[in-house]
Amino acid sequence: MGWSPELFAGPAAVAIRAGVSGTTLARMGARVIDGWRVSETPSAMNYDPRAAETPVYRQANIGQFRLALGDQHWATPRITGRWCVQPDDVVLNKLAPVRAAFVTPNAKRHPVDGNSIIVRGLSRRAAAWLAVCLNQAGYEQLLVVESGVLKRVGLGALASLQLPPAPPEMDTLAARLREIIDETTLVGERLHDVQTEALAEASLGDRPATDLRGGHFFPGRAMTGDNWLPSWVALRAEHATLDTENGWVALADLASFDDRARLGPVDDRARSLRLSDVGEDLFVPSADQGLASEATGTRMLAKPLVPGEVLVSTLGSSFRAAYVDEEAPAHTHPIDGWVRLRFRETPAAWALLLSTAPVRSQAARLTIGSVQQFVPPDALRMLRLPTPPREVRDRWQRAVERHHAQRRALDRRWSDLLVELSSLFDAVHRPFRSRRATEVTP
């Protein structure tokens, strides 16, 4: 093994000493499987026509202990093979930073891509323990120390990795890990079903984009307004059609736009809600799920989150919405990239519609500036939304509120479990830390 200071005076030293009393993955009977290496290009040697239509778990979908699912991953698996995940697999990405996910029965059995690795054949207890260890910095250093400039996990390095035996406590913890991940997957799938309904509603007014490269004639009503950029004129023409033919309504007529005063001085409790903190599920994470502490309030809106409000981003290239539920974290202020909306009724249902692809397409065409990324906050008033029947919106409202409440409960259980896993990892490795301290003491 190549020389590195971390191997003698860092977390990797602890991992090495712990591994001395353990055994390698290969001796434990584990199989280390490379991901699905295919190309969508017909002229490529590894071309596979299934690649274009098959949902795949990529590096970005591998989180610590669990898979981060996108819309495509809820689909029924379309292929079978050794690269498709199975329950009790451990999936990790090759490029540092390394993350290892534990696969549970409710995960759809899609393949992982060629930048990922599957470890298969371990007992549930051993697989969960492997995931715990691989998500620690010391074990990552062991895996990538000989990889050169590009820190990358090799199949051989992983197969020869030594682990201390899984402690007996992992039986219970592995069962809890599997249970929480499975429940979280089911909660996400139920929300996805409702999002699919909202997308179907919004797609009724979807029209092909106007090709502006060769010029195009628009009616006079599309030329109103101060901005005559071709994309804005085309969008105003589309809005006029949606209004008259589909009965869509301007966002300004459905919601009030809250003030955008900045916070100014902040106290130690203040946290900021960034655009990247909210995913596709309209969910505002808890304070212990990664919200940032800001040293200055110049980019934070003055009011903290208010239950019942809807947030929409001004990042047109990655437009998203969030619904603030009753248990949203206190002392959390949106950054100025968010616009706050107050709807008269069923705010969560409107948030669902705001997050659909047709509405995102409208926002993307309102971007300005040299990089064409951000939408002026006032321009969001132009967005058009469909108006489903009230009973449909009431049902969507209940579905989103139920999802958020279940996520809060699961996140609390998840946080407690991570603390216990971390404590167990430290307890197993503590003797080796003590030995390292003795060895380096002059």
C-alpha positions as CSV (number, residue, x, y, z in Angstrom):
1,M,0.0,0.0,0.0
2,G,1.4,3.4,-0.9
3,W,2.6,5.8,1.7
4,S,0.3,8.5,2.9
5,P,0.4,10.5,6.2
6,E,-3.3,9.7,6.8
7,L,-2.3,6.0,7.1
8,F,-0.3,6.8,10.2
9,A,-2.0,9.7,11.9
10,G,-5.6,9.9,10.8
11,P,-8.9,8.0,10.6
12,A,-7.4,5.6,8.1
13,A,-4.9,4.4,10.7
14,V,-7.8,3.4,12.9
15,A,-9.4,1.6,10.0
16,I,-6.2,-0.3,9.3
17,R,-5.8,-1.5,12.9
18,A,-9.4,-2.4,13.0
19,G,-9.1,-4.5,9.9
20,V,-6.2,-6.5,11.3
21,S,-8.7,-8.3,13.5
22,G,-11.2,-8.7,10.7
23,T,-11.4,-10.3,7.3
24,T,-11.7,-9.2,3.7
25,L,-14.9,-8.9,1.8
26,A,-13.7,-11.6,-0.6
27,R,-13.2,-14.1,2.3
28,M,-16.6,-13.2,3.7
29,G,-18.1,-14.5,0.4
30,A,-19.0,-11.1,-1.0
31,R,-19.1,-10.5,-4.7
32,V,-17.9,-7.2,-6.0
33,I,-19.8,-6.3,-9.2
34,D,-19.0,-3.5,-11.6
35,G,-21.9,-1.4,-12.8
36,W,-23.7,-1.6,-16.2
37,R,-21.3,-0.3,-18.8
38,V,-23.3,0.6,-21.9
39,S,-23.6,3.4,-24.4
40,E,-26.6,4.9,-26.1
41,T,-24.5,5.7,-29.2
42,P,-25.1,3.2,-32.0
43,S,-21.5,3.3,-33.2
44,A,-20.0,2.6,-29.8
45,M,-18.6,-0.9,-29.1
46,N,-20.7,-1.2,-25.9
47,Y,-23.9,0.1,-27.5
48,D,-27.1,-1.4,-26.0
49,P,-30.5,-0.3,-27.4
50,R,-32.0,-0.7,-24.0
51,A,-29.9,2.0,-22.5
52,A,-32.0,4.9,-23.8
53,E,-35.2,3.6,-22.1
54,T,-33.9,2.0,-19.0
55,P,-33.9,3.8,-15.6
56,V,-30.4,3.7,-14.1
57,Y,-29.1,4.5,-10.6
58,R,-26.2,6.9,-11.2
59,Q,-23.6,8.3,-8.8
60,A,-25.8,11.2,-8.0
61,N,-28.5,8.8,-6.9
62,I,-26.2,7.2,-4.2
63,G,-26.5,8.9,-0.8
64,Q,-25.3,7.9,2.6
65,F,-27.1,4.7,3.5
66,R,-29.9,5.2,1.0
67,L,-30.6,5.7,-2.7
68,A,-31.8,9.2,-3.7
69,L,-34.6,8.5,-6.2
70,G,-35.6,10.6,-9.2
71,D,-38.8,10.5,-11.2
72,Q,-37.6,7.7,-13.5
73,H,-36.8,5.3,-10.7
74,W,-40.4,4.8,-9.8
75,A,-41.0,3.0,-13.1
76,T,-41.2,-0.8,-13.3
77,P,-37.7,-2.3,-14.0
78,R,-37.2,-3.1,-17.7
79,I,-34.1,-5.3,-17.6
80,T,-32.6,-8.0,-15.4
81,G,-29.0,-8.8,-14.8
82,R,-26.2,-8.9,-12.2
83,W,-26.0,-5.0,-12.3
84,C,-29.6,-4.7,-11.1
85,V,-29.8,-4.0,-7.3
86,Q,-31.2,-6.6,-4.9
87,P,-32.2,-6.4,-1.3
88,D,-29.2,-6.3,1.1
89,D,-26.9,-5.2,-1.6
90,V,-24.5,-2.3,-0.8
91,V,-24.1,0.2,-3.6
92,L,-21.3,2.7,-3.7
93,N,-20.0,5.3,-6.1
94,K,-16.4,5.0,-7.5
95,L,-15.4,8.7,-7.4
96,A,-14.6,10.3,-4.1
97,P,-16.3,11.3,-1.9
98,V,-17.5,7.8,-1.4
99,R,-21.1,7.1,-0.4
100,A,-22.5,3.7,0.3
101,A,-26.3,2.9,0.2
102,F,-28.0,-0.1,1.7
103,V,-30.6,-1.6,-0.7
104,T,-34.0,-2.6,0.8
105,P,-36.9,-4.7,-0.6
106,N,-38.9,-1.7,-1.7
107,A,-36.2,-0.3,-4.0
108,K,-37.0,-0.8,-7.7
109,R,-34.5,-3.3,-9.1
110,H,-32.9,-1.0,-11.7
111,P,-29.3,-1.3,-12.8
112,V,-26.4,0.8,-11.5
113,D,-24.2,2.6,-14.0
114,G,-20.6,1.9,-14.7
115,N,-19.4,4.5,-12.2
116,S,-20.9,2.5,-9.4
117,I,-20.1,-0.8,-7.6
118,I,-22.4,-3.4,-6.1
119,V,-21.3,-5.6,-3.1
120,R,-23.5,-8.6,-3.0
121,G,-23.7,-11.9,-1.0
122,L,-23.3,-10.6,2.5
123,S,-25.8,-11.3,5.3
124,R,-28.1,-8.4,6.2
125,R,-26.1,-7.7,9.4
126,A,-22.7,-7.7,7.5
127,A,-24.1,-5.6,4.6
128,A,-25.4,-3.0,6.9
129,W,-22.1,-2.9,8.9
130,L,-20.2,-2.5,5.6
131,A,-22.4,0.5,4.7
132,V,-21.7,2.0,8.1
133,C,-17.9,1.6,7.6
134,L,-17.8,2.8,4.0
135,N,-19.6,6.0,5.0
136,Q,-16.6,6.9,7.3
137,A,-13.7,8.9,6.1
138,G,-11.1,6.4,7.2
139,Y,-12.4,3.6,5.1
140,E,-12.7,5.9,2.1
141,Q,-9.0,6.8,2.5
142,L,-8.1,3.1,2.4
143,L,-10.1,2.5,-0.8
144,V,-8.6,5.5,-2.8
145,V,-5.1,5.8,-1.4
146,E,-3.5,3.9,-4.3
147,S,-5.8,5.3,-7.0
148,G,-3.5,8.2,-8.1
149,V,-4.5,11.7,-8.8
150,L,-8.1,10.8,-9.6
151,K,-9.5,9.5,-6.3
152,R,-11.4,6.4,-7.4
153,V,-12.5,3.1,-5.8
154,G,-11.2,0.0,-7.6
155,L,-12.8,-3.4,-7.6
156,G,-9.7,-5.0,-6.2
157,A,-9.2,-2.5,-3.4
158,L,-12.8,-3.0,-2.3
159,A,-12.6,-6.8,-2.5
160,S,-9.5,-6.8,-0.3
161,L,-10.8,-4.3,2.2
162,Q,-10.7,-5.7,5.7
163,L,-13.4,-5.0,8.2
164,P,-13.7,-5.8,11.9
165,P,-16.5,-8.3,12.6
166,A,-20.0,-6.9,12.7
167,P,-21.0,-6.4,16.3
168,P,-24.1,-8.3,17.6
169,E,-26.0,-5.0,18.0
170,M,-26.1,-4.7,14.2
171,D,-28.8,-7.3,14.0
172,T,-31.3,-4.9,15.5
173,L,-29.9,-1.8,13.9
174,A,-29.8,-3.4,10.4
175,A,-33.5,-4.3,10.8
176,R,-34.3,-0.7,11.8
177,L,-32.2,0.6,8.9
178,R,-34.1,-1.5,6.4
179,E,-37.5,-0.6,7.9
180,I,-37.0,3.2,7.9
181,I,-35.6,3.2,4.3
182,D,-38.5,1.0,3.1
183,E,-41.1,3.2,4.8
184,T,-39.4,6.4,3.3
185,T,-39.5,4.8,-0.1
186,L,-43.3,4.0,0.2
187,V,-44.0,7.6,1.4
188,G,-42.1,9.0,-1.6
189,E,-43.9,6.7,-4.0
190,R,-47.3,7.8,-2.8
191,L,-46.4,11.4,-3.3
192,H,-45.1,10.6,-6.8
193,D,-48.5,9.1,-7.7
194,V,-50.1,12.5,-6.8
195,Q,-47.4,14.4,-8.7
196,T,-48.2,12.2,-11.7
197,E,-51.9,13.3,-11.5
198,A,-50.8,17.0,-11.3
199,L,-48.6,16.5,-14.3
200,A,-51.4,15.0,-16.3
201,E,-53.6,18.0,-15.4
202,A,-50.9,20.5,-16.4
203,S,-50.1,18.6,-19.6
204,L,-53.6,19.2,-21.0
205,G,-52.5,22.7,-22.0
206,D,-49.0,21.8,-23.1
207,R,-48.1,22.9,-26.5
208,P,-45.0,22.5,-28.7
209,A,-42.5,25.2,-28.3
210,T,-42.5,27.9,-31.0
211,D,-39.4,27.8,-33.2
212,L,-38.1,31.4,-33.2
213,R,-34.9,30.9,-35.2
214,G,-36.5,31.8,-38.6
215,G,-38.9,34.5,-37.3
216,H,-42.5,34.1,-36.3
217,F,-45.7,36.2,-36.5
218,F,-47.6,36.8,-33.2
219,P,-50.9,38.5,-32.6
220,G,-51.0,42.0,-31.3
221,R,-52.0,41.0,-27.8
222,A,-48.7,39.2,-27.4
223,M,-46.8,42.5,-27.9
224,T,-48.1,44.1,-24.8
225,G,-45.7,44.6,-21.9
226,D,-42.3,46.2,-21.6
227,N,-40.2,43.2,-22.6
228,W,-40.2,42.3,-26.3
229,L,-37.6,39.6,-26.2
230,P,-38.8,36.8,-28.6
231,S,-39.1,34.3,-25.8
232,W,-41.3,36.6,-23.8
233,V,-43.5,37.5,-26.7
234,A,-43.9,33.8,-27.6
235,L,-44.8,33.0,-24.0
236,R,-47.4,35.8,-23.8
237,A,-49.0,34.4,-27.0
238,E,-49.1,31.0,-25.3
239,H,-50.6,32.5,-22.2
240,A,-53.4,34.1,-24.2
241,T,-54.2,30.8,-25.7
242,L,-54.2,29.0,-22.4
243,D,-56.5,31.7,-20.9
244,T,-59.1,31.5,-23.7
245,E,-59.0,27.9,-24.7
246,N,-58.0,26.1,-21.5
247,G,-59.2,28.4,-18.8
248,W,-55.9,28.7,-17.1
249,V,-55.3,31.5,-14.6
250,A,-52.4,33.8,-13.9
251,L,-50.5,33.2,-10.7
252,A,-51.0,36.8,-9.7
253,D,-54.8,36.1,-9.6
254,L,-54.4,33.0,-7.4
255,A,-51.8,34.2,-4.8
256,S,-50.5,37.2,-3.1
257,F,-46.7,37.9,-3.3
258,D,-45.1,38.5,0.1
259,D,-42.6,41.3,0.6
260,R,-38.9,40.7,0.0
261,A,-37.4,42.7,2.8
262,R,-34.0,41.4,3.9
263,L,-33.3,40.3,7.4
264,G,-30.2,42.3,8.3
265,P,-28.5,41.4,11.6
266,V,-29.0,37.7,12.5
267,D,-28.8,35.8,15.8
268,D,-27.2,32.5,16.3
269,R,-30.4,30.6,15.9
270,A,-31.1,31.8,12.3
271,R,-30.8,29.3,9.5
272,S,-31.2,29.8,5.8
273,L,-33.2,27.8,3.4
274,R,-31.2,27.5,0.1
275,L,-32.6,26.5,-3.2
276,S,-30.6,23.3,-3.1
277,D,-32.2,22.3,0.2
278,V,-35.5,21.5,-1.5
279,G,-35.9,18.5,-3.8
280,E,-38.7,17.3,-6.0
281,D,-41.0,16.5,-3.1
282,L,-41.9,20.1,-2.0
283,F,-40.4,19.3,1.4
284,V,-38.5,21.8,3.6
285,P,-36.0,19.7,5.6
286,S,-35.5,19.9,9.3
287,A,-32.7,21.9,10.9
288,D,-30.7,18.8,11.5
289,Q,-30.9,17.7,7.9
290,G,-28.3,20.2,6.6
291,L,-29.8,23.7,6.7
292,A,-27.0,26.3,6.7
293,S,-26.1,28.8,9.3
294,E,-25.6,32.3,7.8
295,A,-23.2,34.9,9.1
296,T,-25.1,37.7,7.4
297,G,-28.7,38.3,6.7
298,T,-28.3,40.4,3.6
299,R,-29.4,37.4,1.4
300,M,-32.1,36.1,3.8
301,L,-35.7,37.3,3.7
302,A,-36.8,39.1,6.8
303,K,-39.7,36.8,7.9
304,P,-39.0,33.2,8.9
305,L,-40.9,30.4,7.3
306,V,-44.7,30.6,7.8
307,P,-46.8,27.5,7.8
308,G,-49.1,27.3,4.8
309,E,-47.0,29.4,2.4
310,V,-45.6,28.3,-0.8
311,L,-42.0,29.1,-2.0
312,V,-41.0,29.2,-5.6
313,S,-37.5,29.6,-6.8
314,T,-36.2,32.4,-9.2
315,L,-33.7,29.9,-10.7
316,G,-35.5,29.3,-14.0
317,S,-33.0,26.7,-15.1
318,S,-33.9,24.6,-12.1
319,F,-37.4,25.8,-11.1
320,R,-38.9,24.2,-8.1
321,A,-41.5,24.8,-5.4
322,A,-41.9,24.0,-1.7
323,Y,-44.9,23.8,0.6
324,V,-44.2,24.9,4.2
325,D,-46.0,22.6,6.6
326,E,-46.9,23.1,10.3
327,E,-43.8,21.4,11.5
328,A,-41.3,23.3,9.3
329,P,-38.2,24.3,11.3
330,A,-38.3,27.4,13.3
331,H,-35.9,30.4,12.9
332,T,-35.4,29.4,9.2
333,H,-35.4,32.2,6.6
334,P,-35.5,31.7,2.9
335,I,-32.7,33.2,0.9
336,D,-33.6,35.8,-1.7
337,G,-33.7,33.2,-4.4
338,W,-37.1,32.2,-3.1
339,V,-40.4,34.1,-3.7
340,R,-43.1,33.7,-1.1
341,L,-46.7,33.1,-2.1
342,R,-49.9,33.0,0.0
343,F,-52.8,31.2,-1.6
344,R,-56.4,31.6,-0.5
345,E,-57.0,27.9,-0.4
346,T,-55.3,24.5,-1.0
347,P,-51.7,25.9,-1.2
348,A,-50.1,22.5,-1.3
349,A,-52.2,21.6,-4.4
350,W,-51.0,24.8,-6.2
351,A,-47.4,23.9,-5.2
352,L,-47.9,20.6,-6.9
353,L,-48.9,22.3,-10.1
354,L,-46.1,24.8,-9.9
355,S,-43.6,22.0,-9.8
356,T,-44.9,20.3,-13.0
357,A,-42.8,20.3,-16.2
358,P,-45.2,22.5,-18.3
359,V,-45.1,25.3,-15.6
360,R,-41.3,24.9,-15.3
361,S,-41.1,25.4,-19.0
362,Q,-42.9,28.7,-18.6
363,A,-40.4,29.8,-15.9
364,A,-37.4,28.8,-18.0
365,R,-38.5,31.1,-20.8
366,L,-38.8,34.1,-18.4
367,T,-35.0,34.0,-17.6
368,I,-33.0,37.1,-18.3
369,G,-29.3,38.1,-18.2
370,S,-26.3,36.9,-20.0
371,V,-26.4,33.4,-18.5
372,Q,-30.2,33.1,-18.8
373,Q,-30.7,31.5,-15.4
374,F,-32.8,33.7,-13.1
375,V,-36.3,35.0,-13.4
376,P,-37.2,38.5,-12.1
377,P,-39.5,37.9,-9.1
378,D,-42.3,40.1,-10.5
379,A,-42.2,38.1,-13.8
380,L,-43.4,35.0,-11.9
381,R,-46.8,36.7,-11.7
382,M,-47.2,35.9,-15.4
383,L,-47.1,32.1,-14.9
384,R,-50.3,30.4,-15.9
385,L,-51.8,27.4,-13.9
386,P,-54.7,25.1,-14.6
387,T,-57.6,25.1,-12.2
388,P,-58.6,21.6,-11.3
389,P,-61.9,21.1,-9.4
390,R,-61.9,21.9,-5.8
391,E,-62.4,18.3,-4.7
392,V,-59.3,17.3,-6.6
393,R,-57.3,20.1,-5.0
394,D,-58.5,19.2,-1.6
395,R,-57.4,15.6,-2.1
396,W,-54.0,16.8,-3.3
397,Q,-53.7,19.1,-0.3
398,R,-54.3,16.2,2.1
399,A,-51.8,14.0,0.2
400,V,-49.0,16.5,0.5
401,E,-49.8,17.3,4.1
402,R,-49.8,13.6,4.9
403,H,-46.5,13.1,3.1
404,H,-44.8,16.0,5.0
405,A,-46.1,14.7,8.4
406,Q,-44.8,11.2,7.6
407,R,-41.5,12.5,6.4
408,R,-41.0,14.5,9.7
409,A,-41.7,11.4,11.7
410,L,-39.3,9.3,9.6
411,D,-36.6,11.9,9.7
412,R,-36.7,11.9,13.5
413,R,-36.3,8.2,13.6
414,W,-33.6,8.4,11.0
415,S,-31.6,11.0,13.0
416,D,-31.8,8.8,16.1
417,L,-30.7,5.7,14.1
418,L,-27.7,7.6,12.7
419,V,-26.6,8.6,16.2
420,E,-26.7,5.0,17.3
421,L,-24.8,3.7,14.3
422,S,-22.1,6.3,14.8
423,S,-21.8,5.5,18.5
424,L,-21.5,1.8,17.7
425,F,-18.9,2.4,15.0
426,D,-16.9,4.5,17.5
427,A,-17.2,1.8,20.2
428,V,-15.9,-0.9,17.9
429,H,-13.0,1.2,16.7
430,R,-12.2,2.8,20.0
431,P,-9.6,0.2,21.1
432,F,-7.7,0.8,17.8
433,R,-7.7,4.6,18.4
434,S,-6.2,4.0,21.9
435,R,-3.5,1.8,20.3
436,R,-2.7,4.4,17.8
437,A,-2.3,7.0,20.5
438,T,0.0,4.7,22.4
439,E,2.1,4.0,19.3
440,V,2.6,7.7,18.4
441,T,3.3,8.9,21.9
442,P,7.1,9.6,22.3
